Amino acid sequence: MSEIYLDNAATTPMTPEVIAEMTKQMKEAWGNASTGYSYGRHAKLVMEDSRHIIAQSINADDNEIIFTSGGTESDNTAIIQTALTRQNLGRHIITTAVEHEAVLKPLHFLEEQGFEVTYLPVDANGNISLDDFKNALRDDTILVTIMMENNEVGSQMPIHEIGEILKDHQAWFHTDAVQAYGLMPIDVKADHIDMLSTSAHKINGPKMIGFLYRRDGISFPSFIKGGDQETKRRAGTENVPAIAAFAKAVELNTPEVKEERRNRYYEFKQKIIRVLKEHDIDFEVNGTVNKTHVLNLWFKGISTYVMQTDLDLAGIAVSGGSACTAGSIEPSHVLTAMFGASSPRISESVRVSFGALNTEDDINQLIETIIKTTQKLKQIREKD
């Protein structure tokens, strides 16, 4: 039985080129980049070359890239440090009801410290209203943190429009771009983004490495206390081989590659929906069908657990929601925000997310297995 991986929103496999780069630098750039002798100087050079590649990918300056352990640290750093640093200017923060837990949990922590957080609602497509955003914005708002692409349903937030609204406001604008980076074109200057979080393992890079873009002029103390690495912005000896591998993954994701993947994933989505409809499968899409890598499907009357288990037995990996909460019995906060707590979609939906290594054959096998599973369960229900 062939194995098919369709949970790329959770993590992605490292590509051979990325593995080769990381292996090379584990052998050659193992020195401490903070030291002044040749081993350290070589590691520092590799790291700064990587920083330049990554900075260019979002139209940032090299000194605006801070290497972190990944998206969670980057989100926590941007949110908590902004709040603690700027609380003399206000204690109000705006976000959405469908953010990743790496954003929501730091905000819950800040609420316990007396900060006020506005959670913007979303419609049935997972989108916020710009009017709601404008109405929520206050003179004492110090931070707006809104994700670029949702990790469960693939909805895309109006980042450019939000940046335009905030460019003359005191609030700093942070976006969690963990899902969007590596697939969508990003220009932090054009979109007036002050801070942006990413993680390498979402773009076929290694785990436990990411970066926080922090616009020149935005300043707060290091979230991790210790040494003076990253020009005193993030303590801890830099993982140079992982940083180099991250840069290799970024380098491979050229604008042309990104465009090709967006179009391919859109075709995958259209084919899945078309063929399932042709076979009278009772389902609906949660959200919209767009050029992201995420497709969330509601199979009416079939529990998430049953569908996910049947697909797993067939060698196909999909998700019931965010990988960070998949082991929890709590319902998806994203689907709850979109459809309400009593909606059957919450317990009858699966997330399919495509990646660079997926093929047309993978999609055909997924479709075939879904059809077999739904028809089998329908026959069982009819007998009962």
KASULBEL-V748566 format. One line per field, one symbol per residue. phi: phi as a letter, one per 30 degrees, with the letter a starting at -180 (. if undefined). psi: psi as a letter, one per 40 degrees, with the letter a starting at -180 (. if undefined). A space follows every 50 residues. Layout:
phi: ???
psi: ???
//
This chain:
phi: .dcbcbbdddabdddedddddddedddccddddcdcdddddddddddddd ededdddbicdedcccdbdkdddddedddddddddcddclbcbcbbdcdd edcdddddddddcjdccccddbddcicdcddddddddbdcdcabbbddbd dcbidcdddddddddddccdddccbdcedddjbcdbbdddchddbbcbbd ddbicddibabcdbeejdbadedccldcdhhicadkddddeddddedddd ddddeddddddedddddedddeddddddchddbbddjccbccccbcbccd icdeddddddddddiccbbcldddbddcddddddddddbjdcddedcbbb ccbdbdcdbddedddededddddddddddddddd
psi: hihhhffeddiiihidddddddddddddfeiheeieaddddddddddddd ddddddeefiideehhhaeadddddddddddddddeeeeifhihaiefii deddddddddddeeihhhhhiiaeeeiihdddddddhidehehhhhidhh edeeihigdddddddedeidhihhhhfdddhedihhhdddefhdihiihd eeffaiifhaihhhihdhhiihdhhbafiffeehihhigddddddddddd ddgiddddddddddddddddddddddddefhgiihhaihafiehhhhhhh ehiddddddddddeehhiieahdeedeieiihddddddeideheddefii hhhiideiidddddddddddddddddddddddd.
//
